Amino acid sequence: MYRLDIAEVASQSGLAPSTLRYYEKRGLITSDGRRGLRREYDDSVLMRLALISLGRRAGYSLEEIRALFRPQGGKYDLNRQELRSQANTLRRQAQELCATAELLDHIAACTAPSYLECPRFQDILKDTLKTKEGKA
């Protein structure tokens, strides 16, 4: 293990020093002290930052990441059930995004004088209202 100052961590992680300070303030990472005026970190902070990045990509908030990726006895013990649940949530969101992209493609190619006059678009709007009312 070796120590990195904040500029080295920023360079190797691609994150701004202000982001590193913010993550430290939020309890996501910890510095090991200072070398002059610069914070120093253990090199394991790079893996921790990669986990944070993965968590952000997976749709977790910083608070959720802090709880999810909390080390237990020096090792990261991930809640596999929570990860499966989030993966399912992302799959549902991906399906919804694909359906929305298809709708946009249809509207862009529709030959109706106006998208509001398109029968398929009207049906989708009605279905959207029914779905929203059912969730409320």
N, C-alpha and C positions, 0 to 999 in steps of 0.2 A: 504494500500500500504506500502511496505517496500523496503528497499534499499539492493542491492546486490553488492558486489565488483566483479571485473572482474574474479577472480578465481571461485567464486560461480556461476556466469553466465556461465562460460566455463564448469564447472562441470555439471550444470543442463541442458545445451543446447547440450552438446557433441561437442561443437566447440572449437577450439584452441583460446587462448587469442589473438594470432596474427590475426586470422580471425575476431575477435570482433573489434580489433583496425582498421583493414582494412575496415570493414563495417562502422565504425564510420567515418573514413576518407572520405569514399564515400557518406556519408550523409544518410545511411540506418538506423542507430541507433544513439542515442545521449547519452552521459554520463551526469550524474548530478553533477559531480565534482570528488573530490578525497578524499580518506581516507588514509592519509599518501602518499605513492607513487602509490597506486592502484586506478584505476578508479572505480567509483560507478555508478550504474544504478538503475533506478526505476524497480520494479519487472515486470512492463508491457513490459519490453524489451524482456521477454521470449516469449510473444505472438507475438511480432514483429519479432523475430527470427524464430518462427514457420511459419509465413506468408512468410518470405524470403525463407525459406526452401521449402515451398509449391510452391512458384514462380519458384524456380530453377528446381524443379521436373517437373513443367509444361513447361519448356523450355524457360523461360524468362531470359534475361540478367539482370545483377544487375541494370543497368540504367533503364530498363523497369520496374523492380520491384519497384524501388524508385518512379517512376511516378505512377505506378498502385496502390501501397499500401500507397499512401500519405494520412495521416489522415486529415479529414475535420471536423473542430469543435470538435476535440478530439475523433472522431469516424472514422473508416475506411469505406469509401464509395467506393466500387469497381465498376468499369465499367463493367456491366454485358454483354453488347454487345461484348466488347473486350474479356471477358472470354469465351463466346460462340464461338467466332472466333478462339481463341487459342485451345479450345477443339476440334473443327472441324479439325484444322491443325494437332493436335496430332492423331486424328483418321485416317487421311490420311497417316501420317507417320507410324502408326501402321500397316495399310494395306500393305504399301510398304515393311515394315520389314518382315511381315508374308510371302509375296510373295517371298522375297529374301531368307528367311529361307527355304521355300519349294524348291526353285531352288537349294540351297546348299545340301539339303537332296537328291534331284534327282541326282545331280552330284556325290555325295558320293556313291549312290547305282547304278549308271548307269553301264551297262555292255559293253558299247562301249570301244574300246581299249584306247581311250583318250577322255577326256571331250570335246575337240575341235572337235572330230568326232561325237559327239552326236547330232542327228538331232534336238532334242528339245532345247538343249543348243544353237545351231546355230540360231534357230528361235528366241529365247529370245534375243540373241545378236543383231540380226537385228531389232527387235522391240525396243530395248533399244536405238539404234542409231536413229531410226525414232522419238522416243519420245523426245530425246535430241535435235534433229534438229528442231522439232516443237516448242520447248520452246525457242530456241535461237533467 
